[in-house]
Amino acid sequence: MKAALLTGIKQFEIKQIPEIGIVNDTDVLIRIKTVGVCGSDIHYYTTGRIGSQIVEFPFIIGHEAAGIVEKIGNKVTCVKPGQRIAIDPAVSCGHCDQCLAGREHTCRKLLFLGCPGQLGGCLSEFIVLPEKCCYPITDSMTFEQAALSEPLAIGVYSVERSMPYIKDNIAILGAGPIGMSVFHVLRTKNTGDVYITDKIENRLQAAKKLNPKWMGNPDRLDIVKEISGIEPLLLDIVYECSGNPQAIAQGIHLLKPGGKLIITGIPEIDEITFPIHELRRKEITIINIRRQVHCTQKAIDLLASKKINMDSMATHRFTLEETQKAFDLVANYKDGVMKAMINFE
């Protein structure tokens, strides 16, 4: 079967690799139809690592995917051959203390698609996953929409963890795919005003369609000064979705006493400093987001019900052979890209 292998920093090769098959009775062989390029994939592409997760080349990355069930194990009951599915890329053990506590996303033995040292990714014609990672979709849902349910699930989880109250005023720092997923979910809630920032004008224009109270570019404006001028009592919740350490500091400055900082973005560096005395005096709550848990079906349902429409997020499309081109585009924020999709034949 054909796959796109990451063979070095900023280097892909399209190669034939050995066919795979079902090993366990609960396995599902999936023919991949669409893969979305995620920001975490870009970290592996440009630096070869995220924290202690270091790529050993060659390696297959990618985890936002949808496809068709090709074959199933003897004990599979939730899907059948020919069924169209969205994919949850996390494989938990189901037995450790974290899984038993309902925290499968922090499973002690977690395996994640496209994560070094865990599982190879989905930039290949076929993958094998347990049936619990397979979520049937309706015939009316496109494979691109199904793949977008993965970042949307992170948005759903981020909002669930933050527990916004009615009329809470909120900022989203970073209007990329994750920030926009958070924004889409917030628009299904009865919250107060939403402020949004990004350094890329095209992303701010995309966010404008969801009617923020205010939006601005931190390279051109003093974000804290501008927003605090409108909201002198400051904000209830800030979602940091860029991974930029400066944005994290801005989030702390923007929060009112008792506010909540939701760190959803993934920084490229290993350590970040905080204005600790401001955190302490304001009694700010910091909530870290580790992917998502129990939110995949919720995201699929939101898309299927049309309560959320993320079609405009898929701005660019490529074939598997054009994987290098797709990653270069996303890594360099070219041509107004929001989400690049790699579509298989």
N, C-alpha and C positions, 0 to 999 in steps of 0.2 A: 504494500500500500504506500501511497505517497504522503509525505509530510514535509513541513517547513522546519528545519532544524536551526536553532541558534548555535552557530559554530564559533562565535567570538563576539567581542564588543562591537555592536552595530553591524553584525554580519549574519545573514541568513543564507542557507542553501536548501534547495528543494531536492529531496532524495527519496528513493525507494527504501522502505524499511520493512522488516519482517511482518507478516500478517499476524494479527492477534485473534484470540478467541475466548470463549467463556471458560472460566476455571471453576468458579463456585456456583452452587445451585441458585444463588440469588443474583447472579451477574446478568447484566444486560449489555449486549453488543450494539453500539450506536453508530449509525452512519451520520457523520457531522455534515450539517448543511450551512450553518452560519456561525462565525466567530467574531465577537467584538473585541477591539483592541483596547485594553484597560491601562490606566495609569501605572498600576503595579507591573504590568508587562513591560512598560517603557523603562521602569527602573532596571529591570533585568537586562533590557536591550542596551541601555546607555552606560550602565555601571557594572552589570553582572551580579548585582546583589541587592537585597533589602535587609539591612541589619546583618544578622548572622546567617541569613539564608543566601548562600553563595553558589552561583551556577558553576557546575562542572561541565564544560563544553565537550561534545555537542549535547544540546538539551532541547526538548520541545516545550514551549511555553503556551500560554493562552488558557483562559478558564470561563469566559463569557460565551456560552454556546447553546445551540439548539440543533436538533436533528431528528432522525427517524430510527425507530427500533428495528434492528436487523435480525436479531436472534435473542432468545431469552433462556435462562437456566430453568431447571426442572421445578424449582420452587417459587418462581416469579409469578405474582398474581396481579400486580398493579398496572402492568403494561403488557402489550402484546405486539408481535411483529407487525410492522407497517404503521404503528402508531407514531404520531408526531408529538415530540416532547420538548420541554424546556429542561435545563440541567442545573442542578445545585452542585457546584464543584467541590463541596466539602464532604469528605468521607470520615465519619466518626466511628469509634469502636463500639459505642453503645453500652459499655460495661464499667468504665472508670467513674471516679467520683464526680467529674464534671458532667459526663453524659447522664448519670443518674440524677443529677441536680437540674437537668434540663438545659445545660450549657454545652451542647454538642460542639459549638463553635470554638470552645477552648478545651476540647477533648485532649487528654494527655497523649493520645496516639493519633492525633488528627492527621489525615492525609488530604492534601489539597491539589487539585489539578494545576499543573504548570508551576509547582513550587519545588525548588531545588531540595533534594533529599527526601521528597515525599512522592508525588506522582508526576509522570509526564503530562504535558498539556494536551489541548484539543486542536492544535494546528496540524491535524492529520486526518486522513479520510475516515478512520474508525477509532473509537475508544471503547473501553469496557469500564462500567461503573456498577455499583450495587443498585438494585431497584429503588431503594429509598432516595436515590439522587435523581430519579426520573419523574417528571411531572407532566402528565398529559395536557395537551393544549387542544383547543377547538380548531376545526378546519378553517374558521374565519380568521384565526390569528396567524400572522406571518412568522416565519422563522426569525426574522430580525426583531420583531416585537418580543418573541419568546426569549431571545438572547438578551434583550434589554431588561428583562425581568430580573436579571442578576444584579446590575447596579441599582435598579429600583428597589430591590429587597434591602439593600444597604440603606437607602433613603428611608424606607419604612421602619427599619430597625432603629436608625438614628433618632427619628421622631418619637418612636415608642419609648426609647430610653430616656429622652428628655422630658417626657410627659408635659407638653405645653398646656397651660391653662387658657381659658377663654380670654381673648384680648391681650395675651402676652405679646410684647413687641420683640422682634427677632431680627438678627443679622445672619446672613450666609456669606462667609468669606471664601470666595472661589466659586465661579459659575460654570465649572466644567461638568462632566457627566454626573459626578456624585453630588455636587452642589445643586445641580438642576433636578436630580432625583429627589433630594430633600425638599426643594422648593415645590415640586409637583405634589408631593405628599402633604406638605403644609397647606396647599390650596384646597385639600379635601377636608381641612379642619377649620374650626372657628377661632382663628388666632387674630392678633392685632396686626400692626404694620410690619412689613418685611423689607429690610434693607439688604442690598446685595452688592458685592464688590468683585472685581476681576481686573487683571492687567490686560486682558485681550478684549478689544472693543466689540468684536463679533459675538463674543459670549455674553457681553452685557446686552447686546441687542436681542439675543435669543431669550435672555431673562426678562426683557422688557415685555414680552408677550404674556407673562404671568402677572403683570401689573404690580411691580414692587412699589413701595412708597418712595424709595430713592435708590439710585444705583450710582456707583462711581469707580474710577480707576485709581488704585493706591499709588501708581507711579505719577499721577498728575494732581492728586488732591491729598490733603491731610484727612484721611478717612475718619479718624477719631474726632477731630475738630468739626467736620461737616455734620456727622451724625449726631454728636452731642449737642450741636447747635439747634437741631430739630427736636431732639429728645433730651432735654436737660436732666431728666431723672435717669437717663440711660436705659439700657435694654435688659430684658428678662433672660433671653437665651441667645447665645452665639454658636453657630455651627461653623467650625473651622474645617473647610473641605479642600484646601489647597496643599496642605503639608508644609507651608512656608512658615518658618519660625517667626518672621516679622508679623505675619497674620495672626499667629497665636497670641503674641503680645498685644496686638490691636484688639483682639477679642477680649482680653482681660480688661483693657482700658475702657472698653465699650459697655461692660456689664455693670449693672447696678448692684448694690449690696444684696446678697442672697441669690445672685444670678448664677446661670449654669453655662459652662463652656463645654461644648461637645466636640471632641477631637475626632473627626472622621477621616481627615486627610492623612496621608502617609509621608512623613518627612524623609528626605534623602540622607540626613545626617543621623548620627547615633545618639547625640545628647543635645538637649535644648534647655536654656536657662529661663526662669520665670521671675517676674517682679514679685517676689515672695511676700513682701510686706503689703502690697496692694491686694494680693490674693487673700492674705490673712485678715486684713482689716475689713474687706468686703465680704469675707466668708464665702468666697466663690466655690462652687462645686465643679470639679472637673470630671467629666465622664469620657472615658476612652471607648471608641467603637472598634470592636474586633469583627470585621465582616458583618455577619448577620446570623440570626438563629430563628427558626420557625417563621420566617417571613417570605419565603419563596412563593408559596401558594397565595399569600395575601397580595404580593406584587402581581402575580398572574391574574388574580381576580380583579384587581384594580384596572389592569390593561384590558381584560376581556369585557368588563362592564362599561368601558369608555369613560370612567371617572377620571382616568389619566390617559393622555395621548402623548406618547414620547416619540412618535414617528419622525419628527423634525430633528431629533437627536442624531439620527443616522445620516450624517452629512456626506460621507464618501464611501465608495464601494470598490472592492478589489477582488481579484481571484487569488487562489492560494499561491500561484506563481508570482504574484505581485506583492507578496508579504513584506519584502524589504522596502518597497515603495510605500506601503501603508504605514509601516513603523517609522520611516523617515519623516513622513508627513506629520504624524502625531507627535513625535519627539521634538520636532521643530515648530509646532503650532502653526503650520503653514495653511494657507488657503481657507482660513476660517473654519478649520476642522473642529468638530465637537466630538463625534464618534466615528471612527473608521470601521467598516464592517468587511470581513473577508468571507465571501460567498463561494461555496463549493458547487460544482456542477450537479 
